[in-house]
C-alpha cells in the first residue's frame, strides 16, 4: 500500500476506516477531506507500487 507523508504512521485499520467513510462521499465531502491535509506533506512515503 502506498502511503503519503500524512498517512505513513497511521495503522492499516485506521486507513481502511477512512477509505470506508469516503467511499460513499460526494464531491464536496471529498474536497473538504483533501483540503484538511497540508499539501507539503502529501508526497509519497516508501516504495512505489502499482504505478
GUVEX-139446 format. One record per atom (N, C-alpha, C, CB): atom name; residue in one letter; x, y, z. Coordinates in steps of 0.001 Angstrom, whole numbers. Glycine has a CB too. Layout:
<pts>
(pt 'CA','A',(X,Y,Z))
...
</pts>
This chain:
<pts>
(pt 'N','X',(848,-1179,0))
(pt 'CA','X',(0,0,0))
(pt 'C','X',(890,1238,0))
(pt 'CB','X',(-963,0,1224))
(pt 'N','X',(619,2140,-903))
(pt 'CA','X',(1362,3397,-968))
(pt 'C','X',(732,4367,15))
(pt 'CB','X',(1367,3989,-2417))
(pt 'N','X',(1568,4979,828))
(pt 'CA','X',(1080,5935,1813))
(pt 'C','X',(1696,7292,1545))
(pt 'CB','X',(1399,5466,3247))
(pt 'N','X',(991,8330,1967))
(pt 'CA','X',(1529,9681,1850))
(pt 'C','X',(2301,10013,3119))
(pt 'CB','X',(395,10719,1601))
(pt 'N','X',(2983,11128,3100))
(pt 'CA','X',(3671,11587,4301))
(pt 'C','X',(2672,11780,5442))
(pt 'CB','X',(4433,12900,4021))
(pt 'N','X',(1440,12198,5114))
(pt 'CA','X',(421,12450,6139))
(pt 'C','X',(-127,11153,6740))
(pt 'CB','X',(-726,13264,5544))
(pt 'N','X',(-56,10047,5996))
(pt 'CA','X',(-640,8794,6484))
(pt 'C','X',(398,7715,6794))
(pt 'CB','X',(-1615,8265,5468))
(pt 'N','X',(1669,8021,6646))
(pt 'CA','X',(2692,6979,6782))
(pt 'C','X',(2733,6328,8161))
(pt 'CB','X',(4037,7558,6477))
(pt 'N','X',(2300,7038,9200))
(pt 'CA','X',(2333,6467,10549))
(pt 'C','X',(977,5949,11018))
(pt 'CB','X',(2834,7499,11523))
(pt 'N','X',(-43,6033,10153))
(pt 'CA','X',(-1373,5546,10519))
(pt 'C','X',(-1414,4022,10418))
(pt 'CB','X',(-2461,6180,9613))
(pt 'N','X',(-2058,3378,11374))
(pt 'CA','X',(-2223,1923,11270))
(pt 'C','X',(-3133,1571,10096))
(pt 'CB','X',(-2799,1346,12583))
(pt 'N','X',(-2941,389,9545))
(pt 'CA','X',(-3726,-56,8381))
(pt 'C','X',(-5233,-17,8666))
(pt 'CB','X',(-3311,-1481,7975))
(pt 'N','X',(-5634,-381,9864))
(pt 'CA','X',(-7052,-386,10218))
(pt 'C','X',(-7643,1020,10171))
(pt 'CB','X',(-7248,-989,11608))
(pt 'N','X',(-6884,2006,10622))
(pt 'CA','X',(-7352,3394,10566))
(pt 'C','X',(-7497,3861,9114))
(pt 'CB','X',(-6380,4321,11329))
(pt 'N','X',(-6540,3504,8266))
(pt 'CA','X',(-6625,3863,6846))
(pt 'C','X',(-7839,3211,6184))
(pt 'CB','X',(-5338,3447,6110))
(pt 'N','X',(-8103,1967,6522))
(pt 'CA','X',(-9259,1285,5963))
(pt 'C','X',(-10558,1962,6414))
(pt 'CB','X',(-9256,-196,6374))
(pt 'N','X',(-10594,2453,7649))
(pt 'CA','X',(-11756,3174,8149))
(pt 'C','X',(-11986,4460,7379))
(pt 'CB','X',(-11593,3476,9624))
(pt 'N','X',(-10917,5177,7079))
(pt 'CA','X',(-11025,6415,6292))
(pt 'C','X',(-11562,6098,4903))
(pt 'CB','X',(-9647,7130,6188))
(pt 'N','X',(-11014,5056,4274))
(pt 'CA','X',(-11473,4669,2942))
(pt 'C','X',(-12953,4291,2958))
(pt 'CB','X',(-10637,3499,2409))
(pt 'N','X',(-13373,3585,3992))
(pt 'CA','X',(-14775,3175,4105))
(pt 'C','X',(-15681,4397,4241))
(pt 'CB','X',(-14969,2230,5311))
(pt 'N','X',(-15246,5372,5036))
(pt 'CA','X',(-16045,6592,5232))
(pt 'C','X',(-16141,7416,3951))
(pt 'CB','X',(-15441,7447,6350))
(pt 'N','X',(-15093,7403,3148))
(pt 'CA','X',(-15067,8235,1941))
(pt 'C','X',(-15704,7577,721))
(pt 'CB','X',(-13655,8597,1617))
(pt 'N','X',(-15891,6274,732))
(pt 'CA','X',(-16350,5602,-482))
(pt 'C','X',(-17741,6051,-926))
(pt 'CB','X',(-16350,4112,-266))
(pt 'N','X',(-18585,6470,-6))
(pt 'CA','X',(-19929,6931,-371))
(pt 'C','X',(-20063,8449,-293))
(pt 'CB','X',(-20965,6282,532))
(pt 'N','X',(-18952,9144,-179))
(pt 'CA','X',(-18972,10598,-46))
(pt 'C','X',(-19201,11277,-1383))
(pt 'CB','X',(-17673,11089,566))
(pt 'N','X',(-19806,12450,-1322))
(pt 'CA','X',(-19970,13221,-2550))
(pt 'C','X',(-18712,14075,-2786))
(pt 'CB','X',(-21249,14121,-2473))
(pt 'N','X',(-18684,14750,-3909))
(pt 'CA','X',(-17514,15525,-4311))
(pt 'C','X',(-17105,16548,-3251))
(pt 'CB','X',(-17789,16230,-5627))
(pt 'N','X',(-18059,17273,-2685))
(pt 'CA','X',(-17748,18323,-1707))
(pt 'C','X',(-17138,17751,-428))
(pt 'CB','X',(-19011,19113,-1366))
(pt 'N','X',(-17630,16604,22))
(pt 'CA','X',(-17072,15964,1214))
(pt 'C','X',(-15625,15523,967))
(pt 'CB','X',(-17936,14754,1627))
(pt 'N','X',(-15371,14951,-201))
(pt 'CA','X',(-14011,14519,-534))
(pt 'C','X',(-13091,15732,-671))
(pt 'CB','X',(-14006,13688,-1842))
(pt 'N','X',(-13595,16797,-1264))
(pt 'CA','X',(-12802,18018,-1403))
(pt 'C','X',(-12413,18561,-20))
(pt 'CB','X',(-13589,19089,-2205))
(pt 'N','X',(-13359,18610,909))
(pt 'CA','X',(-13060,19080,2278))
(pt 'C','X',(-12027,18177,2946))
(pt 'CB','X',(-14352,19127,3134))
(pt 'N','X',(-12158,16866,2739))
(pt 'CA','X',(-11207,15924,3320))
(pt 'C','X',(-9801,16177,2779))
(pt 'CB','X',(-11637,14475,3030))
(pt 'N','X',(-9685,16326,1462))
(pt 'CA','X',(-8373,16580,845))
(pt 'C','X',(-7768,17888,1343))
(pt 'CB','X',(-8499,16615,-685))
(pt 'N','X',(-8598,18899,1478))
(pt 'CA','X',(-8105,20206,1916))
(pt 'C','X',(-7712,20221,3394))
(pt 'CB','X',(-9159,21266,1661))
(pt 'N','X',(-8066,19184,4142))
(pt 'CA','X',(-7706,19127,5560))
(pt 'C','X',(-6242,18742,5767))
(pt 'CB','X',(-8603,18137,6285))
(pt 'N','X',(-5577,18282,4691))
(pt 'CA','X',(-4166,17909,4769))
(pt 'C','X',(-3277,19046,4294))
(pt 'CB','X',(-3896,16651,3943))
(pt 'N','X',(-2095,19121,4858))
(pt 'CA','X',(-1082,20092,4441))
(pt 'C','X',(-497,19614,3103))
(pt 'CB','X',(51,20255,5540))
(pt 'N','X',(-617,20411,2034))
(pt 'CA','X',(-106,19981,722))
(pt 'C','X',(1381,19656,727))
(pt 'CB','X',(-368,21052,-301))
(pt 'N','X',(2142,20267,1614))
(pt 'CA','X',(3580,19992,1675))
(pt 'C','X',(3879,18615,2250))
(pt 'CB','X',(4277,21052,2505))
(pt 'N','X',(2876,17964,2845))
(pt 'CA','X',(3067,16634,3417))
(pt 'C','X',(2410,15546,2573))
(pt 'CB','X',(2513,16593,4829))
(pt 'N','X',(2003,15888,1354))
(pt 'CA','X',(1277,14933,540))
(pt 'C','X',(2164,14083,-359))
(pt 'CB','X',(288,15652,-289))
(pt 'N','X',(3464,14199,-228))
(pt 'CA','X',(4359,13350,-1013))
(pt 'C','X',(4232,11904,-574))
(pt 'CB','X',(5814,13821,-880))
(pt 'N','X',(4695,10987,-1419))
(pt 'CA','X',(4621,9572,-1090))
(pt 'C','X',(5750,9174,-156))
(pt 'CB','X',(4664,8727,-2356))
(pt 'N','X',(5469,8171,646))
(pt 'CA','X',(6446,7665,1597))
(pt 'C','X',(6714,6198,1257))
(pt 'CB','X',(5942,7828,3078))
(pt 'N','X',(7969,5823,1205))
(pt 'CA','X',(8311,4414,970))
(pt 'C','X',(8351,4039,-490))
(pt 'CB','X',(7336,3531,1668))
(pt 'N','X',(8245,2748,-733))
(pt 'CA','X',(8370,2155,-2066))
(pt 'C','X',(7149,2460,-2926))
(pt 'CB','X',(8567,644,-1959))
(pt 'N','X',(7376,2739,-4196))
(pt 'CA','X',(6276,2977,-5136))
(pt 'C','X',(5724,1628,-5589))
(pt 'CB','X',(6750,3830,-6365))
(pt 'N','X',(4393,1500,-5581))
(pt 'CA','X',(3751,267,-6018))
(pt 'C','X',(2643,611,-7001))
(pt 'CB','X',(3191,-534,-4811))
(pt 'N','X',(2431,-232,-7952))
(pt 'CA','X',(1299,-94,-8853))
(pt 'C','X',(1272,1165,-9682))
(pt 'CB','X',(75,-163,-8087))
(pt 'N','X',(2442,1680,-10021))
(pt 'CA','X',(2482,2911,-10800))
(pt 'C','X',(2308,2617,-12257))
(pt 'CB','X',(3776,3657,-10572))
</pts>
